[in-house]
Amino acid sequence: MSAGERAPFGARLAAAMDAHGPLCVGIDPHATLLSQWGLSDDAEGLRRFALTVMEAVAGRVAAVKPQAAFFERHGSRGVAVLEEVVAAGRETGTLVVLDAKRGDIGSTMEAYAEAFLRDGSPLAADALTVSPYLGFGSLDPAVDLALSSGRGLFVLCLTSNKEGHEVQHARTTDDGTVAALMAARAAALNADAAPMGSIGLVVGATIGDAAARTGTDLAVNGPLLAPGVGAQGAGAAELAAVFGAARRQVLASSSRGVLQAGPDVAALRSTARAAADEARVALGRD
Ligand SMILES: O=C(O)c1cc(=O)[nH]c(=O)n1[C@@H]1O[C@H](COP(=O)(O)O)[C@@H](O)[C@H]1O
């Protein structure tokens, strides 16, 4: 499908969340999980793992999120498996958020954008996670290509890890916070989009009241990817508390919390279904 025919990512994600519930299943083939699944820690084990997850959840959840590092650690054969996962998403109509967290000076960002967001690239997903910590404007090539090709971005804003505050809560020269500035920049790019824009934020479900404490307005008219559900300890109560009025924009994300149910396809499927149902209720979509 070419850019001209593809609806904007924000609209496609809104429809997928309505149809399947607001859950993204992370595909993070940790060495420990490969071993628990009885698979070898090599490209063939990785392939069996990733394609089993796709078999279990493709067409049944709003999105999947392969984490690039777990594929890259197997070298070029691992990257080839990541290409297969992206292709499987395309073939099954499952949105793929490629979690590669790219960020660089603008001229290099252009090459990252071509790798992950250009029609015809083997790694072109529906959306890409990006880091704005070289300055939000350094992301412009990715913003431009995402918007012109019906794709999206998730910009790191308030991350789920305990170290994130060192940078994200810091005060800017305008006496706001870095996180609030990132959210405002995303909101400006989503102005007037309906049902929501395509430039989302990453806001961990584990951050407690950090959005309020940093003055970050999460009402950016774009999707909010919320990792931290499951293995990092966040559940329904945290999802409801962290996102408040912006909760209908949230795509809750769980990797190990679902993957530990494998390798049985039916068990993976029912664990993902239960997580999606829990997120749906917690986020006020029931
Ligand atoms: O961008 C992300 O997806 C991300 C951002 C963040 O703030 N915290 C975070 O955990 N993630 C990713 O989300 C996944 C979380 O995995 P689990 O803790 O196993 O559910 C990992 O792939 C992380 O790299």
The ligand as an SDF file (V2000), in Angstrom:
LIG
                    3D

 24 25  0  0  0  0  0  0  0  0999 V2000
    9.6250    2.9340   24.2570 O   0  0  0  0  0  0  0  0  0  0  0  0
    9.3570    1.9290   24.9180 C   0  0  0  0  0  0  0  0  0  0  0  0
    8.6930    1.0200   24.4520 O   0  0  0  0  0  0  0  0  0  0  0  0
    9.7240    1.9200   26.3460 C   0  0  0  0  0  0  0  0  0  0  0  0
    9.7730    3.1380   26.9710 C   0  0  0  0  0  0  0  0  0  0  0  0
    9.8280    3.1990   28.3630 C   0  0  0  0  0  0  0  0  0  0  0  0
    9.7610    4.2650   28.9510 O   0  0  0  0  0  0  0  0  0  0  0  0
    9.9220    2.0450   29.0690 N   0  0  0  0  0  0  0  0  0  0  0  0
    9.9520    0.8190   28.4620 C   0  0  0  0  0  0  0  0  0  0  0  0
    9.9660   -0.1940   29.1750 O   0  0  0  0  0  0  0  0  0  0  0  0
    9.9110    0.7480   27.0870 N   0  0  0  0  0  0  0  0  0  0  0  0
   10.0320   -0.5620   26.4040 C   0  0  0  0  0  0  0  0  0  0  0  0
    8.8800   -1.3460   26.7240 O   0  0  0  0  0  0  0  0  0  0  0  0
    9.2380   -2.7160   26.9130 C   0  0  0  0  0  0  0  0  0  0  0  0
    8.8610   -3.1080   28.3240 C   0  0  0  0  0  0  0  0  0  0  0  0
    8.9630   -4.4950   28.4680 O   0  0  0  0  0  0  0  0  0  0  0  0
    8.2900   -5.2740   29.7050 P   0  0  0  0  0  0  0  0  0  0  0  0
    8.7980   -4.6180   30.9410 O   0  0  0  0  0  0  0  0  0  0  0  0
    8.7910   -6.6630   29.5230 O   0  0  0  0  0  0  0  0  0  0  0  0
    6.7940   -5.1610   29.5390 O   0  0  0  0  0  0  0  0  0  0  0  0
   10.7190   -2.8100   26.6090 C   0  0  0  0  0  0  0  0  0  0  0  0
   10.8630   -3.1620   25.2370 O   0  0  0  0  0  0  0  0  0  0  0  0
   11.2420   -1.4110   26.8290 C   0  0  0  0  0  0  0  0  0  0  0  0
   12.3660   -1.1070   26.0150 O   0  0  0  0  0  0  0  0  0  0  0  0
  1  2  2  0
  2  3  1  0
  2  4  1  0
  4  5  2  0
  4 11  1  0
  5  6  1  0
  6  7  2  0
  6  8  1  0
  8  9  1  0
  9 10  2  0
  9 11  1  0
 11 12  1  0
 12 13  1  0
 12 23  1  0
 13 14  1  0
 14 15  1  0
 14 21  1  0
 15 16  1  0
 16 17  1  0
 17 18  2  0
 17 19  1  0
 17 20  1  0
 21 22  1  0
 21 23  1  0
 23 24  1  0
M  END
$$$$
